[in-house]
């Protein structure tokens, strides 16, 4: 491609984007050389690898305290997040929804990327066209600005400014100034399925001068969007602490998925807990019966064993042993040892909406004495 042709295309893209910035909510799925598209350097590991488990150096998680505490004397410092091929499917906090979106794009998991929008067919259009637009970029790094929230009745809209630093397959770097609105329905108010996780309601982007500082670009990228007050972070985002003071909604791996389930139970968010089962009507059964079974449960703590994994027919299966210690509302103590089986249809081969995230297929647990040393029981709990 000649430099003159590339400059013409770049100028053409700038003109089009300038004319449609406020009218086009979908984020630049085009076929130009500067479009944000995806290319993952590795495929999903097979059963002979360590599948879909964060490495010792996972993608950093952004806490709201990093972005919300701006004052006139303490301006917001842009928070960079580099592209990662570790599997990240995390809706624990608004920034992590955006991190997960671009993690999916970088890994060629376009249906997963599409699924982070609350109404993708309306916001983005046809899935096939959306996926076809993401073909030229090798990676996208992110730089977050100040996240603000606008609370309504049992819901919050978070406005998230972010710079998208795209590198295409020819090594050309392009910046886009983007803005997203991530919507959250308070899980506590849901009395029956389905559960609605955090998702993107709205988003737009425009080409940004690569020479402009990130702070300057972030200062204006959400102009015209609702800008609420800085809200306290609803999650720590950096731990799998299942205590009710934390909030975990991540399916990045088997431990993460089950930790999210147990966290939901500790927070009495039974509709959310029920959603982590892949076919809940079959297992664990009707929602009303499931929720009623935890009526006298106060606090759950967990010890995980090492999970086993295998691949079969385009899916990854996991067996996760664990010991659960339960404190009831009457202060009685109970201990259970058992195993959950989880499944993930390989995201790179899922081609038809809706996306199916990792979910729990089945489980079996046995009650043991509270004085039992559970550690030697975990290696055989999934047998």
C-alpha positions as CSV (number, residue, x, y, z in Angstrom):
1,X,0.0,0.0,0.0
2,X,1.5,3.4,-1.0
3,X,2.0,6.1,1.5
4,X,-0.2,8.5,-0.6
5,X,-3.1,6.0,-0.6
6,X,-2.7,5.4,3.2
7,X,-2.8,9.1,3.8
8,X,-5.9,9.5,1.6
9,X,-7.7,6.7,3.5
10,X,-6.7,8.2,6.8
11,X,-8.0,11.6,5.8
12,X,-11.2,10.0,4.5
13,X,-11.7,8.1,7.8
14,X,-11.1,11.3,9.8
15,X,-13.8,13.1,7.8
16,X,-16.3,10.3,8.2
17,X,-15.7,9.9,11.9
18,X,-16.0,13.7,12.4
19,X,-19.3,13.7,10.8
20,X,-20.7,10.7,12.7
21,X,-19.2,10.9,16.1
22,X,-22.4,11.6,17.9
23,X,-24.6,9.4,15.7
24,X,-22.7,6.1,15.7
25,X,-22.6,4.3,19.1
26,X,-20.6,1.3,17.8
27,X,-16.8,1.6,18.1
28,X,-15.2,1.9,14.7
29,X,-15.8,-1.6,13.3
30,X,-14.6,-0.7,9.8
31,X,-12.3,-2.3,7.2
32,X,-9.8,0.6,7.0
33,X,-6.2,0.1,7.9
34,X,-6.7,2.1,11.1
35,X,-9.7,0.3,12.4
36,X,-9.6,-1.4,15.8
37,X,-9.6,-5.0,15.0
38,X,-8.1,-8.1,16.5
39,X,-5.3,-10.6,16.2
40,X,-4.4,-13.0,19.0
41,X,-0.9,-14.5,19.0
42,X,-2.1,-17.7,20.7
43,X,-5.2,-19.8,20.4
44,X,-7.1,-21.1,23.4
45,X,-4.9,-23.8,25.1
46,X,-5.9,-27.4,24.7
47,X,-6.2,-29.8,27.6
48,X,-2.4,-30.4,27.5
49,X,-1.8,-26.7,28.4
50,X,-2.9,-24.7,31.4
51,X,-6.2,-23.5,30.0
52,X,-7.7,-20.1,30.6
53,X,-6.1,-19.4,34.0
54,X,-4.5,-16.1,34.7
55,X,-0.8,-16.2,34.9
56,X,1.4,-15.0,37.7
57,X,1.3,-11.6,36.1
58,X,-2.3,-11.0,35.1
59,X,-3.6,-7.9,33.4
60,X,-3.8,-5.2,36.1
61,X,-7.2,-4.5,37.5
62,X,-8.4,-0.9,37.8
63,X,-9.9,0.1,41.1
64,X,-12.2,3.1,41.1
65,X,-9.9,4.8,43.6
66,X,-7.3,5.0,40.8
67,X,-9.6,7.2,38.7
68,X,-12.3,8.9,40.9
69,X,-10.3,10.8,43.5
70,X,-9.6,13.9,41.3
71,X,-9.5,17.4,42.9
72,X,-8.2,20.7,41.6
73,X,-4.9,20.1,43.3
74,X,-4.8,16.3,42.6
75,X,-5.8,15.8,39.0
76,X,-6.7,12.4,37.6
77,X,-3.6,10.4,36.4
78,X,-4.4,8.3,33.3
79,X,-4.3,4.6,34.2
80,X,-2.7,2.4,31.4
81,X,-3.7,-1.3,30.9
82,X,-1.7,-3.2,28.4
83,X,-3.1,-5.8,26.1
84,X,-3.0,-9.3,27.4
85,X,-3.7,-12.8,26.0
86,X,-4.7,-14.1,29.4
87,X,-8.4,-15.0,29.3
88,X,-10.3,-12.2,31.0
89,X,-14.1,-12.3,31.3
90,X,-14.8,-10.0,34.2
91,X,-17.8,-7.8,35.0
92,X,-16.9,-7.1,38.6
93,X,-16.5,-3.3,37.9
94,X,-17.1,-1.0,35.0
95,X,-13.5,-0.7,33.9
96,X,-13.2,-4.4,33.8
97,X,-16.1,-4.7,31.4
98,X,-14.0,-2.6,28.9
99,X,-10.8,-4.5,29.7
100,X,-12.7,-7.8,29.0
101,X,-14.1,-6.3,25.7
102,X,-10.7,-5.6,24.3
103,X,-9.2,-8.8,25.7
104,X,-11.8,-10.6,23.7
105,X,-11.0,-8.5,20.6
106,X,-7.3,-9.1,21.0
107,X,-8.0,-12.9,21.2
108,X,-10.3,-13.0,18.1
109,X,-13.2,-13.9,20.4
110,X,-15.6,-11.5,18.6
111,X,-18.8,-13.1,19.9
112,X,-17.6,-12.6,23.5
113,X,-16.7,-9.0,22.6
114,X,-20.2,-8.5,21.2
115,X,-21.8,-9.9,24.4
116,X,-20.5,-7.1,26.6
117,X,-23.1,-4.8,25.1
118,X,-26.5,-4.8,26.8
119,X,-28.3,-4.7,23.4
120,X,-25.6,-5.4,20.8
121,X,-28.0,-5.9,17.8
122,X,-29.2,-2.3,18.3
123,X,-25.9,-0.7,19.3
124,X,-23.6,-2.5,16.9
125,X,-25.8,-4.1,14.3
126,X,-25.4,-7.5,12.8
127,X,-22.8,-9.7,14.5
128,X,-21.2,-10.9,11.3
129,X,-20.6,-7.4,10.1
130,X,-19.3,-6.4,13.6
131,X,-16.8,-9.3,13.6
132,X,-15.8,-8.7,10.0
133,X,-14.8,-5.1,10.9
134,X,-12.1,-6.3,13.4
135,X,-9.5,-7.8,11.1
136,X,-6.5,-5.6,10.8
137,X,-5.3,-4.7,14.3
138,X,-2.7,-6.7,16.1
139,X,-3.4,-5.3,19.6
140,X,-5.2,-2.6,21.6
141,X,-3.8,-1.1,24.8
142,X,-6.0,1.0,27.0
143,X,-5.6,4.2,29.0
144,X,-8.4,5.0,31.4
145,X,-9.4,8.5,32.6
146,X,-11.8,9.5,35.4
147,X,-14.7,7.2,35.7
148,X,-17.9,8.8,37.0
149,X,-21.3,7.4,38.0
150,X,-24.8,8.6,37.8
151,X,-27.0,6.7,40.2
152,X,-30.7,6.1,39.6
153,X,-33.3,3.9,41.1
154,X,-31.5,0.6,41.8
155,X,-29.1,1.2,38.9
156,X,-26.0,3.1,38.0
157,X,-24.6,4.4,34.7
158,X,-20.8,4.8,34.7
159,X,-19.2,7.0,32.1
160,X,-15.8,5.8,31.2
161,X,-13.3,7.8,29.1
162,X,-10.5,5.7,27.6
163,X,-7.8,6.0,24.9
164,X,-7.6,3.1,22.6
165,X,-4.0,2.6,21.4
166,X,-4.3,0.3,18.4
167,X,-1.5,-1.3,16.5
168,X,-2.3,-2.9,13.2
169,X,-0.7,-5.9,11.6
170,X,1.6,-3.6,9.6
171,X,2.9,-2.1,12.8
172,X,1.1,1.2,12.4
173,X,0.0,2.9,15.6
174,X,-3.3,4.7,15.8
175,X,-5.0,6.4,18.8
176,X,-8.8,6.7,19.3
177,X,-10.4,8.7,22.0
178,X,-13.4,6.7,23.2
179,X,-16.2,7.0,25.7
180,X,-18.4,4.2,27.1
181,X,-21.5,4.1,29.3
182,X,-21.6,0.9,31.4
183,X,-24.9,0.1,33.0
184,X,-25.4,-1.8,36.2
185,X,-28.6,-3.0,37.7
186,X,-28.3,-3.6,41.5
187,X,-28.3,-7.4,41.9
188,X,-30.0,-7.1,45.3
189,X,-33.3,-5.9,43.7
190,X,-33.7,-8.9,41.3
191,X,-36.3,-11.3,42.7
192,X,-36.3,-13.8,39.8
193,X,-34.1,-14.8,36.8
194,X,-32.6,-13.6,34.6
195,X,-29.6,-11.8,36.1
196,X,-28.4,-8.7,34.2
197,X,-24.6,-8.2,34.6
198,X,-22.8,-5.0,34.0
199,X,-22.9,-4.2,30.3
200,X,-22.2,-1.4,27.8
201,X,-25.2,0.7,26.9
202,X,-23.5,3.2,24.7
203,X,-20.1,4.0,23.2
204,X,-18.4,6.1,20.5
205,X,-14.8,6.9,19.4
206,X,-12.9,9.3,17.2
207,X,-9.4,9.3,15.8
208,X,-7.0,11.2,18.2
209,X,-3.7,12.8,17.4
210,X,-1.1,10.4,18.6
211,X,1.1,13.4,19.6
212,X,-1.5,14.7,22.1
213,X,-1.0,13.6,25.7
214,X,-3.3,11.0,27.1
215,X,-4.4,13.4,29.8
216,X,-5.4,16.0,27.3
217,X,-7.3,13.6,25.1
218,X,-9.1,12.1,28.1
219,X,-10.2,15.5,29.3
220,X,-12.6,15.9,26.4
221,X,-13.4,12.5,25.1
222,X,-16.7,12.2,27.0
223,X,-17.9,15.6,26.1
224,X,-21.7,15.4,25.5
225,X,-22.0,12.3,27.7
226,X,-23.6,12.3,31.2
227,X,-21.0,12.9,33.8
228,X,-22.1,12.0,37.3
229,X,-20.2,12.3,40.5
230,X,-17.3,10.1,41.4
231,X,-18.8,7.1,43.2
232,X,-17.0,4.8,45.7
233,X,-15.9,1.6,44.1
234,X,-18.4,-1.2,44.5
235,X,-15.7,-3.7,44.2
236,X,-12.0,-4.1,45.0
237,X,-11.4,-5.8,41.7
238,X,-8.1,-7.2,42.8
239,X,-9.0,-10.2,44.8
240,X,-11.3,-13.2,44.9
241,X,-12.3,-12.6,48.5
242,X,-15.8,-14.1,48.6
243,X,-16.8,-12.1,51.7
244,X,-20.0,-10.1,51.4
245,X,-18.0,-6.8,51.6
246,X,-16.5,-7.6,48.2
247,X,-18.2,-8.0,44.8
248,X,-17.0,-10.6,42.3
249,X,-18.6,-11.3,39.0
250,X,-15.9,-12.9,36.9
251,X,-15.8,-16.0,34.7
252,X,-12.2,-15.8,33.8
253,X,-11.5,-19.3,35.1
254,X,-13.1,-22.1,37.2
255,X,-11.9,-20.7,40.5
256,X,-13.1,-17.2,39.5
257,X,-16.5,-18.5,38.5
258,X,-17.1,-20.5,41.7
259,X,-15.8,-17.7,43.8
260,X,-18.3,-15.4,42.1
261,X,-21.1,-17.9,42.9
262,X,-20.1,-18.1,46.6
263,X,-19.7,-14.3,46.8
264,X,-23.3,-13.9,45.4
265,X,-24.6,-16.4,48.1
266,X,-22.8,-14.4,50.8
267,X,-24.3,-11.2,49.6
268,X,-27.8,-12.9,49.4
269,X,-27.9,-12.2,45.6
270,X,-29.5,-15.5,44.7
271,X,-30.5,-14.5,41.2
272,X,-26.9,-13.7,40.4
273,X,-25.8,-17.0,42.1
274,X,-28.2,-19.0,40.0
275,X,-26.9,-17.4,36.8
276,X,-23.5,-19.1,37.2
277,X,-25.0,-22.5,36.4
278,X,-25.0,-23.3,32.7
279,X,-28.4,-25.0,32.6
280,X,-29.9,-24.0,36.0
281,X,-33.3,-25.6,35.3
282,X,-31.6,-29.0,35.1
283,X,-29.0,-28.3,37.8
284,X,-29.5,-27.1,40.5
285,X,-33.2,-27.1,39.6
286,X,-36.1,-24.5,39.9
287,X,-34.9,-21.1,41.1
288,X,-37.4,-20.8,44.0
289,X,-36.2,-24.1,45.5
290,X,-32.6,-23.1,45.0
291,X,-33.0,-19.7,46.7
292,X,-35.1,-21.2,49.6
293,X,-32.3,-23.7,50.3
294,X,-30.0,-20.8,51.4
295,X,-32.5,-19.0,53.6
296,X,-30.7,-20.0,56.8
297,X,-27.1,-19.6,55.4
298,X,-25.2,-16.7,56.9
299,X,-21.6,-17.0,55.8
300,X,-19.7,-19.4,53.5
301,X,-16.0,-19.7,53.4
302,X,-14.0,-22.0,51.0
303,X,-10.8,-23.9,50.5
304,X,-10.1,-24.8,46.9
305,X,-8.1,-27.8,45.7
306,X,-6.3,-28.0,42.4
307,X,-8.6,-28.2,39.4
308,X,-8.4,-30.7,36.6
309,X,-9.1,-29.8,33.0
310,X,-9.7,-31.5,29.7
311,X,-10.9,-30.6,26.2
312,X,-13.6,-32.4,24.2
313,X,-15.8,-31.5,21.2
314,X,-14.8,-27.9,21.1
315,X,-15.3,-27.3,24.9
316,X,-13.1,-27.1,27.9
317,X,-14.2,-29.0,31.0
318,X,-13.0,-28.4,34.6
319,X,-13.4,-30.3,37.8
320,X,-12.8,-28.1,40.9
321,X,-12.6,-29.7,44.3
322,X,-13.3,-27.6,47.4
323,X,-14.3,-27.6,51.0
324,X,-17.1,-25.3,52.2
325,X,-17.5,-24.1,55.8
326,X,-21.0,-22.7,56.5
327,X,-22.1,-20.6,59.4
328,X,-25.9,-20.6,59.6
329,X,-28.2,-17.8,60.8
330,X,-28.6,-19.7,64.1
331,X,-24.8,-19.9,64.5
332,X,-24.6,-23.6,63.7
333,X,-21.5,-24.7,61.8
334,X,-21.3,-27.1,58.9
335,X,-18.6,-28.4,56.6
336,X,-19.0,-29.9,53.2
337,X,-16.4,-31.4,50.8
338,X,-17.2,-31.8,47.1
339,X,-16.7,-30.8,43.5
340,X,-18.2,-28.6,40.8
341,X,-17.8,-29.5,37.1
342,X,-17.7,-26.5,34.8
343,X,-17.7,-26.1,31.0
344,X,-16.6,-23.4,28.6
345,X,-17.4,-23.7,24.9
346,X,-14.2,-22.4,23.3
347,X,-14.9,-18.7,22.7
348,X,-12.9,-18.6,19.4
349,X,-15.3,-21.0,17.8
350,X,-18.6,-19.7,19.1
351,X,-20.1,-18.0,16.1
352,X,-23.8,-17.4,16.8
353,X,-25.2,-15.1,19.5
354,X,-25.7,-15.3,22.4
355,X,-22.3,-16.0,23.8
356,X,-22.1,-18.8,26.3
357,X,-19.6,-18.0,29.1
358,X,-18.1,-20.4,31.5
359,X,-20.7,-22.0,33.7
360,X,-21.2,-24.8,36.3
361,X,-22.7,-28.0,34.9
362,X,-23.0,-30.1,38.1
363,X,-21.8,-30.5,41.6
364,X,-21.7,-33.1,44.4
365,X,-21.0,-32.5,48.1
366,X,-20.8,-34.6,51.2
367,X,-21.2,-33.2,54.7
368,X,-18.4,-34.0,57.1
369,X,-17.6,-33.3,60.8
370,X,-16.6,-29.7,61.4
371,X,-13.5,-31.0,63.0
372,X,-12.4,-32.9,59.9
373,X,-9.0,-32.0,58.3
374,X,-10.3,-31.4,54.8
375,X,-6.9,-31.0,53.1
376,X,-6.3,-34.7,52.4
377,X,-9.9,-35.1,51.1
378,X,-9.5,-32.5,48.3
379,X,-7.4,-34.6,45.9
380,X,-10.1,-37.2,45.6
381,X,-13.2,-35.0,46.0
382,X,-13.9,-35.0,42.2
383,X,-13.5,-38.8,41.8
